[in-house]
Amino acid sequence: MRDVTRRAPVLRATILTVFALALTDQGGIASAQTAYKYRDSNGQWVFTDQPGAAATASESIHLTHESAALHISVDRDDGAESTQLIAVNDCLCAVTFQVSIVHSEFSDIPGGADYRATLEPGSRRTLARAARISGRTAELRYVWKAALGSPDAVHNPQGPYRVPFGVGSTYLVTQAYPSAITHVTPDSRYAVDIALPDGTPVYSAREGTVINARHDSFQSGMSPVMLDQANMVAILHDDGTIAIYAHLHWDSIQVHIGQHVVRGQYIADSGNTGFSSGPHLHFAVIRNTGVEDVSIPVQFAGTGGVGHGPVDQMPLTAY
Protein backbone atom coordinates (compact mmCIF):
# COMPACT_ATOMS: atom_id res chain seq x y z
CA MET A 1 0.00 0.00 0.00
CA ARG A 2 1.30 3.42 -0.90
CA ASP A 3 0.12 6.24 1.33
CA VAL A 4 1.82 9.59 1.00
CA THR A 5 0.72 12.68 2.86
CA ARG A 6 2.07 16.02 1.72
CA ARG A 7 1.61 19.48 3.07
CA ALA A 8 2.37 22.36 0.74
CA PRO A 9 4.45 25.11 2.32
CA VAL A 10 2.32 28.11 3.17
CA LEU A 11 3.36 31.61 4.18
CA ARG A 12 0.42 33.07 6.03
CA ALA A 13 -0.29 36.65 6.95
CA THR A 14 -3.36 37.80 8.75
CA ILE A 15 -5.69 40.76 9.30
CA LEU A 16 -8.78 39.11 8.61
CA THR A 17 -6.24 38.09 6.09
CA VAL A 18 -4.45 34.89 5.54
CA PHE A 19 -2.73 34.14 2.27
CA ALA A 20 -0.74 31.39 0.67
CA LEU A 21 2.26 32.05 -1.60
CA ALA A 22 0.86 29.71 -4.26
CA LEU A 23 3.55 27.14 -3.57
CA THR A 24 2.37 24.12 -5.50
CA ASP A 25 3.51 20.74 -6.76
CA GLN A 26 3.23 21.90 -10.38
CA GLY A 27 4.75 24.51 -12.62
CA GLY A 28 2.83 27.13 -14.58
CA ILE A 29 -0.48 25.91 -15.92
CA ALA A 30 -2.47 27.75 -18.52
CA SER A 31 -6.13 28.06 -17.55
CA ALA A 32 -9.15 30.18 -18.19
CA GLN A 33 -12.33 31.11 -16.38
CA THR A 34 -15.20 33.57 -16.56
CA ALA A 35 -15.73 36.30 -13.99
CA TYR A 36 -18.64 38.68 -13.57
CA LYS A 37 -18.44 42.18 -12.20
CA TYR A 38 -21.10 44.64 -11.07
CA ARG A 39 -21.39 47.58 -8.71
CA ASP A 40 -23.00 46.98 -5.34
CA SER A 41 -25.29 49.38 -3.47
CA ASN A 42 -22.24 51.34 -2.28
CA GLY A 43 -20.88 51.76 -5.78
CA GLN A 44 -18.01 49.31 -5.24
CA TRP A 45 -17.09 46.80 -7.94
CA VAL A 46 -17.91 43.21 -6.99
CA PHE A 47 -16.12 40.33 -8.76
CA THR A 48 -17.64 36.86 -8.72
CA ASP A 49 -17.69 33.61 -10.66
CA GLN A 50 -21.50 33.56 -10.62
CA PRO A 51 -23.83 36.00 -12.46
CA GLY A 52 -26.07 36.17 -9.41
CA ALA A 53 -29.07 38.43 -8.92
CA ALA A 54 -27.27 41.37 -10.50
CA ALA A 55 -26.67 39.52 -13.76
CA THR A 56 -28.53 42.10 -15.83
CA ALA A 57 -26.12 44.78 -14.60
CA SER A 58 -23.03 42.63 -14.74
CA GLU A 59 -20.22 42.44 -17.24
CA SER A 60 -18.76 39.10 -18.25
CA ILE A 61 -14.96 38.90 -18.22
CA HIS A 62 -13.08 36.00 -19.76
CA LEU A 63 -9.91 35.46 -17.76
CA THR A 64 -7.05 33.71 -19.47
CA HIS A 65 -3.81 33.55 -17.54
CA GLU A 66 -0.71 31.56 -16.93
CA SER A 67 -0.12 30.74 -13.30
CA ALA A 68 3.50 31.33 -12.28
CA ALA A 69 3.44 29.54 -8.97
CA LEU A 70 6.65 28.39 -7.40
CA HIS A 71 7.56 24.74 -7.75
CA ILE A 72 8.71 23.57 -4.34
CA SER A 73 7.99 20.01 -3.32
CA VAL A 74 9.11 16.81 -1.60
CA ASP A 75 8.47 13.89 -3.93
CA ARG A 76 8.58 10.13 -3.47
CA ASP A 77 10.53 8.33 -6.19
CA ASP A 78 10.28 4.56 -6.51
CA GLY A 79 13.21 3.22 -8.53
CA ALA A 80 14.13 -0.33 -9.39
CA GLU A 81 16.34 -0.71 -6.33
CA SER A 82 15.39 2.05 -3.90
CA THR A 83 12.72 4.46 -2.75
CA GLN A 84 13.78 8.06 -2.22
CA LEU A 85 12.32 11.28 -0.85
CA ILE A 86 13.58 14.09 -3.05
CA ALA A 87 13.33 17.78 -2.23
CA VAL A 88 12.81 20.04 -5.26
CA ASN A 89 13.59 23.76 -5.15
CA ASP A 90 12.81 25.63 -8.35
CA CYS A 91 12.56 28.93 -6.47
CA LEU A 92 15.01 31.78 -7.15
CA CYS A 93 15.98 31.77 -3.48
CA ALA A 94 17.33 29.18 -1.06
CA VAL A 95 14.69 27.05 0.67
CA THR A 96 14.90 25.02 3.89
CA PHE A 97 12.85 21.80 3.83
CA GLN A 98 11.76 19.79 6.84
CA VAL A 99 10.21 16.35 6.35
CA SER A 100 8.63 14.33 9.17
CA ILE A 101 7.91 10.63 8.67
CA VAL A 102 4.43 9.80 9.96
CA HIS A 103 4.50 6.06 9.20
CA SER A 104 6.93 3.89 7.29
CA GLU A 105 7.44 0.24 6.39
CA PHE A 106 11.07 0.97 5.46
CA SER A 107 13.69 0.26 8.12
CA ASP A 108 16.02 2.85 6.55
CA ILE A 109 13.33 5.55 6.74
CA PRO A 110 11.84 4.91 10.18
CA GLY A 111 8.61 6.36 11.44
CA GLY A 112 9.17 9.44 13.59
CA ALA A 113 12.35 10.43 11.75
CA ASP A 114 12.89 14.05 10.67
CA TYR A 115 14.99 15.22 7.74
CA ARG A 116 16.05 18.79 7.12
CA ALA A 117 18.09 20.40 4.36
CA THR A 118 18.62 23.83 2.81
CA LEU A 119 18.70 23.76 -0.98
CA GLU A 120 20.18 26.42 -3.21
CA PRO A 121 18.01 27.90 -5.99
CA GLY A 122 17.17 25.52 -8.82
CA SER A 123 18.42 22.36 -7.11
CA ARG A 124 17.23 18.93 -6.00
CA ARG A 125 18.46 16.70 -3.20
CA THR A 126 17.70 13.24 -1.88
CA LEU A 127 16.68 13.59 1.76
CA ALA A 128 16.14 9.90 2.51
CA ARG A 129 16.74 6.61 0.71
CA ALA A 130 15.75 3.01 1.45
CA ALA A 131 16.07 -0.28 -0.39
CA ARG A 132 12.89 -1.30 -2.17
CA ILE A 133 10.72 -3.94 -0.53
CA SER A 134 10.27 -6.60 -3.19
CA GLY A 135 6.87 -7.67 -4.41
CA ARG A 136 4.85 -4.63 -3.40
CA THR A 137 4.79 -0.89 -2.86
CA ALA A 138 5.59 -0.21 0.77
CA GLU A 139 3.66 2.31 2.81
CA LEU A 140 5.37 5.63 3.47
CA ARG A 141 3.50 8.59 4.89
CA TYR A 142 5.15 11.94 5.55
CA VAL A 143 4.40 15.62 5.99
CA TRP A 144 6.68 18.46 5.00
CA LYS A 145 7.08 22.21 5.25
CA ALA A 146 9.47 24.75 3.78
CA ALA A 147 10.89 28.14 4.73
CA LEU A 148 11.90 30.54 1.97
CA GLY A 149 15.25 32.32 1.95
CA SER A 150 18.66 31.53 3.36
CA PRO A 151 18.77 30.66 7.09
CA ASP A 152 21.87 32.88 7.20
CA ALA A 153 19.90 35.98 6.15
CA VAL A 154 20.40 39.05 8.36
CA HIS A 155 18.02 41.97 7.93
CA ASN A 156 20.24 44.84 6.79
CA PRO A 157 18.38 47.47 4.74
CA GLN A 158 20.35 50.52 3.62
CA GLY A 159 17.72 52.75 5.21
CA PRO A 160 14.02 52.94 6.07
CA TYR A 161 11.58 51.28 3.69
CA ARG A 162 9.66 53.40 1.23
CA VAL A 163 5.97 53.62 2.06
CA PRO A 164 4.42 51.32 -0.59
CA PHE A 165 1.93 53.76 -2.13
CA GLY A 166 2.01 57.07 -4.03
CA VAL A 167 4.15 59.94 -2.74
CA GLY A 168 2.04 62.59 -1.04
CA SER A 169 -0.77 60.15 -0.20
CA THR A 170 -1.85 59.26 3.34
CA TYR A 171 -3.69 56.12 4.39
CA LEU A 172 -4.52 54.54 7.73
CA VAL A 173 -2.57 51.66 9.25
CA THR A 174 -5.29 49.25 10.35
CA GLN A 175 -3.06 46.71 12.09
CA ALA A 176 0.59 46.76 13.17
CA TYR A 177 2.69 45.33 15.99
CA PRO A 178 1.94 44.93 18.87
CA SER A 179 -1.70 44.71 17.82
CA ALA A 180 -2.45 41.05 17.19
CA ILE A 181 -6.07 40.87 16.18
CA THR A 182 -5.20 38.49 13.39
CA HIS A 183 -1.41 38.82 13.16
CA VAL A 184 -0.82 35.90 15.47
CA THR A 185 1.60 33.66 13.55
CA PRO A 186 5.39 34.14 13.44
CA ASP A 187 5.33 35.19 9.79
CA SER A 188 2.66 37.84 10.38
CA ARG A 189 3.57 39.21 13.82
CA TYR A 190 5.26 42.33 12.43
CA ALA A 191 3.15 42.59 9.28
CA VAL A 192 1.47 45.89 8.46
CA ASP A 193 -2.04 46.27 7.08
CA ILE A 194 -2.82 49.53 5.30
CA ALA A 195 -6.34 50.59 4.30
CA LEU A 196 -5.66 51.19 0.61
CA PRO A 197 -8.82 51.48 -1.51
CA ASP A 198 -9.25 48.88 -4.24
CA GLY A 199 -7.17 49.79 -7.29
CA THR A 200 -4.63 52.02 -5.52
CA PRO A 201 -1.15 51.75 -7.13
CA VAL A 202 1.36 49.82 -4.99
CA TYR A 203 5.07 50.58 -5.23
CA SER A 204 8.04 48.49 -4.11
CA ALA A 205 9.30 49.46 -0.67
CA ARG A 206 12.81 48.22 -1.42
CA GLU A 207 14.95 47.01 -4.32
CA GLY A 208 15.04 43.30 -5.06
CA THR A 209 14.14 40.37 -7.33
CA VAL A 210 10.62 39.02 -7.81
CA ILE A 211 10.52 35.37 -6.71
CA ASN A 212 6.76 34.77 -6.71
CA ALA A 213 3.64 36.41 -8.09
CA ARG A 214 -0.02 35.57 -8.40
CA HIS A 215 -2.53 37.67 -10.32
CA ASP A 216 -5.51 35.49 -11.30
CA SER A 217 -7.76 35.59 -8.23
CA PHE A 218 -10.75 37.93 -8.17
CA GLN A 219 -12.59 36.61 -5.11
CA SER A 220 -12.48 37.43 -1.41
CA GLY A 221 -14.30 36.44 1.73
CA MET A 222 -13.97 35.10 5.23
CA SER A 223 -14.47 31.46 4.29
CA PRO A 224 -11.49 29.10 4.79
CA VAL A 225 -11.62 28.31 1.06
CA MET A 226 -10.23 31.82 0.52
CA LEU A 227 -6.99 31.11 2.40
CA ASP A 228 -5.00 30.49 -0.77
CA GLN A 229 -6.77 32.95 -3.05
CA ALA A 230 -4.86 36.19 -2.44
CA ASN A 231 -3.01 37.80 -5.32
CA MET A 232 0.51 38.68 -4.20
CA VAL A 233 4.08 39.59 -5.08
CA ALA A 234 7.15 38.36 -3.18
CA ILE A 235 10.45 40.23 -3.62
CA LEU A 236 13.83 38.89 -2.47
CA HIS A 237 16.21 41.53 -1.07
CA ASP A 238 20.00 41.44 -1.30
CA ASP A 239 20.30 40.54 2.40
CA GLY A 240 18.18 37.40 1.94
CA THR A 241 14.96 38.75 3.44
CA ILE A 242 11.72 38.71 1.45
CA ALA A 243 8.97 41.34 1.18
CA ILE A 244 5.37 40.19 0.75
CA TYR A 245 2.71 42.41 -0.86
CA ALA A 246 -0.67 40.68 -0.60
CA HIS A 247 -4.40 40.93 -1.43
CA LEU A 248 -3.65 42.69 -4.71
CA HIS A 249 -6.24 43.49 -7.37
CA TRP A 250 -6.80 40.74 -9.93
CA ASP A 251 -4.74 40.93 -13.12
CA SER A 252 -2.99 44.14 -12.00
CA ILE A 253 0.51 42.83 -11.34
CA GLN A 254 3.12 44.64 -13.43
CA VAL A 255 6.16 42.46 -12.64
CA HIS A 256 7.16 38.85 -13.27
CA ILE A 257 9.25 36.18 -11.58
CA GLY A 258 12.95 36.81 -12.11
CA GLN A 259 12.52 40.55 -12.72
CA HIS A 260 14.72 43.01 -10.83
CA VAL A 261 12.75 45.90 -9.37
CA VAL A 262 14.02 49.16 -7.93
CA ARG A 263 12.77 50.99 -4.88
CA GLY A 264 9.59 52.88 -5.71
CA GLN A 265 8.74 50.85 -8.83
CA TYR A 266 5.05 50.35 -9.64
CA ILE A 267 4.35 46.65 -9.08
CA ALA A 268 0.56 46.22 -8.83
CA ASP A 269 -2.72 47.69 -7.58
CA SER A 270 -4.15 47.09 -4.13
CA GLY A 271 -7.23 44.93 -3.90
CA ASN A 272 -9.43 42.69 -1.82
CA THR A 273 -8.55 39.12 -2.78
CA GLY A 274 -8.22 36.02 -0.69
CA PHE A 275 -9.14 35.74 2.98
CA SER A 276 -10.02 39.39 3.47
CA SER A 277 -12.86 41.44 4.86
CA GLY A 278 -12.19 44.55 2.79
CA PRO A 279 -9.72 46.31 0.48
CA HIS A 280 -6.25 46.76 1.96
CA LEU A 281 -2.57 46.01 1.45
CA HIS A 282 -0.82 43.47 3.63
CA PHE A 283 2.92 44.18 3.75
CA ALA A 284 5.48 42.07 5.59
CA VAL A 285 9.21 41.37 5.50
CA ILE A 286 10.18 37.82 6.43
CA ARG A 287 13.37 35.82 6.95
CA ASN A 288 14.15 32.12 7.30
CA THR A 289 15.11 31.20 10.87
CA GLY A 290 16.10 27.70 9.80
CA VAL A 291 12.80 26.19 10.86
CA GLU A 292 10.20 28.66 9.65
CA ASP A 293 9.78 32.10 8.13
CA VAL A 294 9.25 34.88 10.66
CA SER A 295 8.34 38.50 10.08
CA ILE A 296 10.73 41.34 10.91
CA PRO A 297 10.02 44.83 12.33
CA VAL A 298 10.40 47.51 9.65
CA GLN A 299 10.59 51.28 9.61
CA PHE A 300 9.09 53.47 6.91
CA ALA A 301 10.76 56.66 5.68
CA GLY A 302 9.18 59.87 6.96
CA THR A 303 10.12 63.50 6.36
CA GLY A 304 13.82 63.92 5.71
CA GLY A 305 14.18 60.14 5.33
CA VAL A 306 13.87 59.59 9.08
CA GLY A 307 12.53 56.12 9.87
CA HIS A 308 9.35 55.53 11.87
CA GLY A 309 7.85 52.24 12.96
CA PRO A 310 4.19 51.77 11.93
CA VAL A 311 1.67 51.95 14.73
CA ASP A 312 -1.87 50.64 14.79
CA GLN A 313 -4.38 53.28 13.61
CA MET A 314 -1.71 55.81 12.62
CA PRO A 315 -2.01 57.84 9.38
CA LEU A 316 0.89 56.77 7.15
CA THR A 317 2.20 59.25 4.55
CA ALA A 318 4.49 58.45 1.63
CA TYR A 319 7.41 60.88 1.14
N, C-alpha and C positions, 0 to 999 in steps of 0.2 A: 504494500500500500504506500502510495506517495502522498504525503500531506505537508504542504509547504504554506506557512503563514508569513506574509510580508506586511510590513508597515511602511508606507511611503514617508519620507522625511517631510516634516511640515514646520514652517516658520510661522508662528502665530503672533498676531498683534491684536490688541483688543481696545475697544471703546464702544462697546456695543458693536465691536468690530473684531472679527477674527478672520485672518486670511491665510491661504496656503500659497506657497511660492510656485505652484504648478510643477512640482517635482514629480515626474511620472516615470513609468517603466517603458516609455516609448519616445521616439523622436517626434519631429514635427509631423502633423497629420493634417492634410487638407480636409476641410469640412465646410458645410454650409447650413444655414438655418434661416428661418424667417422671423423677424421681430415686428412688433406693432407699436406705434407710438401715438399718444394723444395727450392733450393737456387736461389736468384734473381741475377741480373746482377752484384751486388756488393759482391756476395758471402755470403750474409746473409740468414739464414734460414727464410722462410716465412711459417706460419701456417694458414690454411684456412679450411672452411668446404665445399669448392667446388674444384673439380679437376682443373678447369680452363685451360688456354692455355698451362700451363706447366705440364699437366697431365702425359705426357710420361716420365718426369723427376721426377715425384713426388712419394712419398712413402705414402701408406695408413696406418693410425694408428687407431686402434679401441680403443676408450677411454671408459673404464668402471670405474665408480667412485661412491663414496657415498658422497653426499653433506652433510656438517656438519654445515649448517647455524644455526645461533641463532634462537630460537623461542621466539620472543617478539611480543606481539600483544595486541589489545584491541578488545574484542569480545562482540557481542550482544547475550544475552541469554534470550529466551522467555520461561518462566516457566508457570505453570498453573495459578499462581496468580500474577506474576510480571514479568517485563522486566528489565534486568540488563545490565550494561556495566561493563565488567570484564577485568581488566588488568592482563596479564600473563607475568611473567618474569622467563624464564628458562635459563637465562644467569648466569654465575658464578660470576657476579658482581652485585651490586645494580644498579637499573635503575629508573630514574625519568620519569614518564608519564605525559603528558598534553593532555587533551581531550577538544575540543571545539565543542559545539553543534551548527550545522548549521541550522537545522530546526527540530522541534519536535511537535508531537501531544500530548505529555504527559505533564500534568501540573506539575508533580514532576521532570521533566527533561526539563526545559524550553529552548527554543531557545536562543542562545547567552550566555548560561552558560558555564563556564570553570571549569574543574576538574583536580586537580593535586595531585599526590601521588608518593612517593619514595618507591619502593618495594625491599626487600632483595632478594638475590639470591634464585631461585627455589620457588618463592611464587606467589600467586594469590590474588587479592583484588577486591571487588566490589567498583567501583567508583561512580556509580549512580544507583538508583533503583526507579521504578515507578509501580503502580498498573496496571495490564493489562487492556486494553480497550476491553470490551467484544464484541464478534461477528466479529472481524476483526483484522488484523495485522496493528498496527498503524505505521505511518511514523516516522522514526528517522534517521536523517542524521548527521554525525559527522566526524571530521578529528582529527588525533592525531599525536603526535611526541614523541620521547623518547631521553633522554640523558643518556649515559652509565657512570657508576661509581657513587660513593657516592658524594652528593653535599657538604659533609664536607671534601673532599679530599684537602690536601695541598701539593703542590709539594715540596718534601724533599729528593732528591737523596743524597746518601752518598758521592758522588763526581761527577766529570764530566762523561758524557756518553762515552762509548767506541764507536769509529768510527765503523759503522756497516759493514765493509768489512775487507779483510785479512790484517794482520799486515805487515807493510812494503810497502803496496800498496798506491798509490796516485791517486785520481780521482777528477774531477772538480765539484764544487758546481755550479749548473746551475740556481738555484733560492733559495734565502733565504731572510728573513726579513732585511731591509724594502722593498725590491723589491716585487712588487705585480702585476706582469704580469698576473698571473692566481691565485695566492694565495690571494683571495679577500673575503673569507668567514671567520667567526670567528674560525672555526675548522682547517683552513689551513693557517692562517696569519703567524704563526711562523714555518710552515712546511719547510723542507729542501729537495730539489731535488738534487740528485747526479747522474752524468752521468756514471753509471755503465754499461759496455757492457752486452748484453744478456748472461745469464748463469754464471755470476760472483757470487761466494758464498757470502751469506749475513749472518752476525752473530748478535746475540742479543746484543743490546747496554746496556742492564741492566737486572738484574735478575727479574723474575716474573712468572706468570701463564698464559698460553695460554687460551684466552676466545673466540676466533673466528679464523677461518682459511678457506680460499677458495683456491682450487688448480686446478679446472677443466676448466678454461677458457684458450683458446689459441689464441684469437683474439684481435686485437687492431684497433684503428682508431679514427677519430675526429667526427664521427657521434654521435648524442645523444643516439643512441641505445647502445653505448659502456659504458654509465655511470655506469652501474652496473656489468661490466664484468672484473673487475680487480681482479686478484689473490692477496691475502693478508693474513697477520697474525696480530692479535691484542694480546698484552701481557699486563696483569694487574700487576702493581707494588704494593709493600707493602704500599705505601702512598696513594693508590686509583687512581693514574693517570694511563693512558693507552698509550702504544706505538703502533703506526700503521706503518707497513712495507707493502708497496703497489706496484702493477704492477709487481708482481713476475712471474717467468717463470712457465708455465703450468706443473703440476704434479711434482714439485720439492720440495714441502714443506715437511720438515723432522720432524715436530712436530704435535701434535694433541691437541684438546680442552681438558683442564684439566691437561695438562702436565706442570710440573715445569721446567723452563729453567734457566740456570745460565748465567751470563754475559760472552759474547764471545762464546756462543754455536751456532753451525751451524744450521740455521733454514730453509733456502731455497736458491734458486738462483734468482738473479735479472732477470727481463724480460721486456716485452713490451706488457702488457695486459690491457684491458680496454680502457678508454678514454685517449689515449696517442699518442704522435707524434713520439716517439722513445724510445729506451731502456733507462731505468733509475730506480733509487730507490726513492720512495717518503717516507720520514720518518717524523713522527710527534708525539709529546706527547700531549695528550689532558686531560682535566679534566671537570667534570660536574659542571657548575656554578649554577645549580638549575633550569635553564630554557633550556640551550643548552650546548653542548660540545664545549669548546674553546681550541685552541692550546696554548702551553706554550713555552717560550724561553728556549733553552737548550744550554749547552756548551759541546763540545767534548774534550776528553783528548788529550793533545799534549805531547811534550817531558817533561819527569819528572812528568807526570800526571797533569800538569797545564792545566786548562780549557780555551778554546777559543770558542767564539761564531762564528758560520758559517757566512760567508759573501758571497754575490753573486759574482760568478766568481773566487772564491779563490780555489787553489789546497788544497785538504783535504787529510791528510796522517794519516793512522792508526798506532798507537804505542802500 
